Amino acid sequence: MTEPTNADLAARYSPRLEAERAEILAASDDTKDSRKPVELDQQSVGRLSRMDALQGQAMAKGLEARRHGRLKAIAAALARIEAEEFGWCEDCGEFIGEGRLDFDPCAVRCVSCAS
């Protein structure tokens, strides 16, 4: 089996990475209100309701942190595409494999080195 060229890899994975980045940014924008500080209003919100609101805010912040991490991985993958280093294991230098890249285009190690 022949390994794809850098141009083939770029054509196949760049649009997918760009689309995922746009989707993450849109989701982040849609949920920005849920990450705002919870206001203390003793008149309308009871103690348990406030605790629920704080928990919801914490979960939204955690999700945003995971989104941020994924955005960094996507940016790194796109930089590897630009540098024509995409698809090659950063440890052993072998081709990562299309199956692994199809599963996660941000992968930086082949299955052997990742194990």
C-alpha positions in Angstrom: 0.0 0.0 0.0 1.4 3.4 -1.0 1.4 6.3 1.4 -0.5 9.4 0.3 1.3 12.6 -0.6 1.3 15.7 1.5 -1.1 17.3 -1.0 -3.4 14.3 -0.8 -3.4 14.5 3.0 -4.0 18.3 3.0 -6.9 18.0 0.5 -8.5 15.3 2.6 -8.1 16.6 6.1 -7.8 20.4 5.9 -11.5 20.9 5.1 -12.5 18.5 7.9 -10.3 20.3 10.4 -11.6 23.7 9.4 -15.2 22.5 9.6 -14.6 21.1 13.1 -13.0 24.3 14.2 -15.9 26.4 12.9 -18.4 24.0 14.6 -16.5 24.3 18.0 -16.3 28.1 17.7 -20.1 28.3 16.9 -20.9 26.0 19.9 -18.7 28.1 22.2 -20.4 31.3 21.1 -23.9 29.7 21.5 -23.1 28.7 25.1 -21.2 31.8 26.3 -24.2 32.9 28.5 -24.0 29.7 30.5 -20.5 30.5 31.6 -21.3 33.9 33.0 -21.0 34.4 36.7 -24.1 33.3 38.7 -25.7 36.4 40.3 -26.7 36.2 43.9 -30.3 37.3 44.2 -31.9 36.2 47.5 -35.3 37.3 46.4 -35.8 35.1 43.4 -33.3 32.3 43.7 -33.2 29.9 46.6 -30.1 28.2 48.0 -30.6 25.0 46.0 -31.5 26.8 42.8 -28.3 28.8 43.2 -26.3 25.6 43.7 -27.8 24.1 40.6 -26.9 27.3 38.7 -23.3 27.1 40.0 -23.1 23.5 39.0 -24.4 24.2 35.5 -21.9 27.1 35.2 -19.0 24.8 36.3 -20.0 22.1 33.8 -20.2 24.8 31.0 -16.7 26.0 31.9 -15.4 22.5 31.9 -16.9 21.9 28.4 -15.3 25.2 27.2 -11.9 24.1 28.5 -12.2 20.8 26.5 -13.2 22.9 23.4 -10.2 25.1 23.9 -7.9 22.0 24.1 -9.4 20.6 20.9 -9.0 24.0 19.1 -5.3 23.9 20.1 -5.0 20.4 18.7 -6.7 21.4 15.4 -4.5 24.5 15.1 -1.4 22.2 15.6 -2.7 19.8 12.9 -3.3 22.6 10.5 0.2 23.9 11.2 1.6 20.4 10.5 -0.3 20.4 7.2 1.3 23.7 6.3 4.8 22.4 7.2 4.1 19.2 5.2 4.6 17.1 8.4 1.0 16.0 8.8 0.4 12.3 8.9 3.8 11.3 10.2 4.5 10.0 13.7 6.4 12.5 15.7 8.2 9.6 17.6 9.3 7.1 14.9 8.7 9.1 11.7 6.5 6.4 10.1 3.1 7.1 8.4 0.4 7.2 11.1 -2.1 5.5 8.8 -5.3 6.7 7.2 -7.6 4.7 9.6 -6.1 6.5 12.6 -6.2 9.9 10.9 -9.8 9.2 9.8 -10.7 8.6 13.4 -8.8 11.6 14.7 -7.0 13.9 12.2 -5.2 15.5 15.2 -3.3 12.3 16.0 0.5 12.9 16.2 1.6 9.3 16.9 1.1 6.0 15.1 -0.6 3.2 17.0 2.6 1.5 17.9 4.1 4.6 19.5 0.9 5.7 21.1 0.6 2.3 22.9 
